[in-house]
Amino acid sequence: MVIASRKEVAELAGVSEATVSRVMNNVGPLKDETKQKVLAAAKELGYIPNSLARSFARKRSGNLGVVMPYLPKARLFSAYYFSEILSGIGSKAREEGYDLLMLFRDPDGALDYAGCFGMRKIDGCIILGAKDEPEELQALRQLREEGHPFCLINQHFEGENFIEVDADHEVGSWQAVKHLAQQGFRRIAFLNGPSEYSNSRDRMRGYVRALEEEGLHSDPSLQFKGNFSRRSGIQAAAEMAPVLDRIDAIFAANDRMAIGLQQGFREQGIPADRIPAIVGYDDSDAAELTMPALSSVRVPFYQLGEIAASRVLQMMEEGTSREILHEPTQIKLPTELVVRASSCP
């Protein structure tokens, strides 16, 4: 049995393979003339664009795996970070005719990534929530050595040359802290995330660099740690309350913690005029709904998901190799500071 390929349909119709994919998946605006040409070519060649036919022709599952972190009691899919990234991944996967298979980490360690490929559950893998830990690094190295198509989002492993898609968090942090300093705030506290995430280390570098450029001292006693949850922001507010006379402004490593700070200060009975200026990070939908509206660093999460999916799908289509996966490939997208009332004097 011979199954026609998308490339053959594209050549007969005189269009690109991407156009064939858009027609078959009914994605995006298309001229009716173009659509009819593609459908006629597909009919003539007997092209069947369903997942079963693709899997048979390619000897693949038709699944793109997305690894999600283990976060107990967290509503992952309602979190802005995950929902935007998954939307970007899903859009690109659907365009190329792939399904998403969600894989959740074991709470006791790293997922057996290579095993997921070996059981033919997935053809490629996008990894969210990777931590800079020995077990994680070993699992990722195994993926690379076996030549599997995979990509990391929002995590960098120094010297490993994994394919990574990220935002420039050092610059994003620098933008936030420079803004606060230029508003006249001198004692700027920092609520960061866990250090096993590279973006936390990046934001710390941006925080310190901005302070140094403004002639300000980096005071360890004004540096606090949360876990990116709103609850950890509330807890940080309780820690800051006794020393609030030493804090003019706060930069928080994500909006959930920043919103937790606002809530926590209110719960501590801090008057509105004594709550420090606050800048968050992510520019989530909730940032505009807080009182006062939250200044935040905008991160293009949807585009991160799209680009990561494109890279993995490209490797899946072209056939990956150890040489490809050993090439140093790190993509960083720019961030943008969005100023609202929470950071105004």
Beta strands, then each sheet from edge to edge (+ up, - down):
strand 1: 63-68
strand 2: 99-104
strand 3: 124-128
strand 4: 150-153
strand 5: 163-167
strand 6: 188-192
strand 7: 223-225
strand 8: 249-252
strand 9: 277-282
strand 10: 295-298
strand 11: 329-333
strand 12: 336-338
sheet 1: 2+ 1+ 3+ 4+ 5+ 11+
sheet 2: 7+ 6+ 8+ 9+ 10+ 12-
end
